[in-house]
């Protein structure tokens, strides 16, 4: 399927459901390379608890979130990857097809300085840039409270995208977790999305749909040291303060 056709079909699905799933978007070979980079960064970096506002040109970091200090209740860890940091060049080359698809879908173009020119952007002290995060919901209860993404920190009408790095399965010998996961809320009912997705897929949703992550394997022993549980690579466009 051509990129133009994929964009058209995605727009129709988003208009009807507010979210859509694109199967096998990333080639298996590239997916393996992406996950290898992410796992290496996970093992090398140390956790912080407070990161402050996003600053244009800042270094990457790994943050452990427990509680409701960042807008909505959650128990997760995320690692940021900013495009201006040269050490991330290989990762951004591998995920470039995702940006190309998202940018055409949202009718936006990235500037040479890694910023986006967004309509109705009034505050000149801030710029919009890609916010790429690997998010881990650890075994033993990792979760994300129900919320929507509509916020002053994100430009309007820009879709959020995530790529699963792990899968849920009933077989304890396979997959990365056995219980919990992503859900969307439609007609006051929770739709279990994990049973439809696999690694290498893309999940898209608009900023109005409510969603969350049910507790990941809450009956298992808590493990916040290792690369485990439900892991995803998330793609947003965020508000960054100029230095």
N, C-alpha and C positions, 0 to 999 in steps of 0.2 A: 504493500500500500504506500502511495506517495505521501509526503509530508502534508501537502495541501488537502488530500482526502482525509488524512488522520485528523487534521485540525477541524475540518467540517464536521466529521462524525463526533468528535469530542465536544464541539460547541452544542450540537443537538442533544447529546446526553446530559451535559451540564445544565442546559436550559430546562430539561425535563425533570432531572433528579437532584441537581445541585452538586453531584459528584459523579465520577466515572472511573473505571479501571481499565487500563491498557495492558494487555497481557504481553509478557516477554519483550518488553521495550528494549532492554539492554542485552546485548549478546553475551552468552555465557562466558566466553573468554575475557571480555571486558569486565563483567561482573566479578569474576574471581580476582582480577587485578585491583579493582576498586575496594573490595572487602579486605584484601591483603594490606593495602595502604591504611585503611581505617583501623584495622586490628593492631597494626604496628604503632600507630599514634595513640591508641587506647592504652597500650602497655607502657609506652614511654612517658606519658604525661602524668603529672600529679594533679589531684583534685583541688579546686578552690571552692569556696562556698558563696562568695560575693564577687561579681564581675563588674558592676557598674554599668553605665549607659554604653551603647555601641559608639565607638570612635573611629572615624575614617582613618585607615592606615594602621590600626592596632594589630597586636600579635594574636595568634590563635590561643585558645585556652580550653581547659576541661573543667566542667563545673558539675557538682553534685547538688541537686535540688531536693530538699525534703521539707514539705509544708506548703504554706500559701503565700510566701514572700514575693513570688513572681506572678502576680495577677490571679492565677487559679491554683487550687490544690494539686499537688503532684509529688511523685517520688520517682525521680529519673536522673539520669546523668547525660549531659550533652557535651560534645566536642565541636568547637567552631572551626571552620576552615574559610579564611578570607582570601580572596583571589589575588590581592596585591602582594601576598607573602610568597616569595619565589619558590619556597619548598613545596608549595601546593600545586605547582605547574602541571605535574603528571596527572594528579587527580582531576584537575579542571579540564584537561584535555580529554580524559576518559568520559567525563560527564557532560561534555559540550553538546552532544545531541539532545540532552534533556533541556538545556537552556534554549537551543534553537527552536525546539518544539514549543516550549512555554512562551517564549518571546513572540513567536508568530501567532500563537493562540491569543495572547493578550495585546497584540499590536504595539509592542514596545521594542526599542533598540538600545543596546548598551553602548555607551560612549567609550572612548579610548582610555579614559581614566577610571574605568570600572564602575562609573555611575550611570544612572538612568534618568533621562529627562521625563518627568512625570507631570501631566497637566495639573493645574491648580496647586502646584507646590509653592507655598507662600513664604515659608520661613527659610531665608537664605543661609542660615547658620547650619542647616542640615542638608544632607544629600541622601539619595536612595541608592543602595547597593545590594548585591546578592548576599543573602544570609544562608550559608550552607552549614547544616549541623548534622552530625551523627548523634542520634538519640538512643539511649539504652534504658529499657525498663527492666530492672534486674529481677531474676528469679527470687521469689520470697515476698512478692507484693508490689512490685513496681506498677505505677498507675498514673493516669492523667485525668483530672476532674473534667466533667462535661462543660463545654464552652463553645463559643464561636470565635473566629479569628478577626472579626471586625474590630479595628483598633486604630488609634491615632498614630501608632508606630508603623503601620503598613499602608502603602498607597491603595486607594480605592480600586476595586475591580480587578486586582491582581490575584490570580489563582495561587493557592498553595499546593505543592506537589511533594509526595514522598515516595521513596523506593524501599520496599522491605528488604532487609538484609538477612532476615531469619523467617522461619515458618512455624506455624502451630501444627501439631500432630498428636494423635492419640497414642502413637507408638513411641514409647519412652526411648527407644534406641535411635530414633530419627528426629530431625527437626531441632529446634532450640527451646521450645516451651510447649506445654500441654494444655494450659488453661488461660483464659482471658484474652485481651487484645482489643483492636480498634473496632469502634462501633460508630454509626451515624444515627441521628434521631430523625425519623420521618413519621408524621402523623402520631406523635407522642409515643412512638415505639422505637426501641433500640434495635438497629439492624446489625447483626454480627457480620462484620466484613472479612474477618480473618479466614473464614471458610471458603472465600472466593479468590484469595490472593496467594501469590507465591513469590519467591525471591526473583528479582529482575523485572517485576511488574512495575507500573507506575499507577499511583492513586492520586486523582485530582479532586479538589473541592473548592467551592467559592467561600467567601468570608462570612456568609450568612448561616450556613448549615451548622447545627450543633453536633458535636462529636466528643469523643473521649477515648480513653484506653482503660478497660477493665483490668483489675489486678492480675498480674502475671504470676501464675503458679503460687498463690498465696499460702498453700499448705506445705510448701517445700521450705527447707532451711534458707535463710537469707544469705545471698552471696553478692556482695558489692565490690569484690576484689577482681573477679574474672570477667572476661568478655562473654556474657551469657544473656539469656532471656530474650525479650523482643527487642530487636535493633532495627533501626531505619535510617536512611539518609534523607533529610528534609531540605526542601528548596523553597525559600521565601525571598521577598525583597523587603529590606528593613530600612529604618530611618537611622542614619549615622551622623553624629555631630562632627563638624569640621574642627580640626585642631587649631 
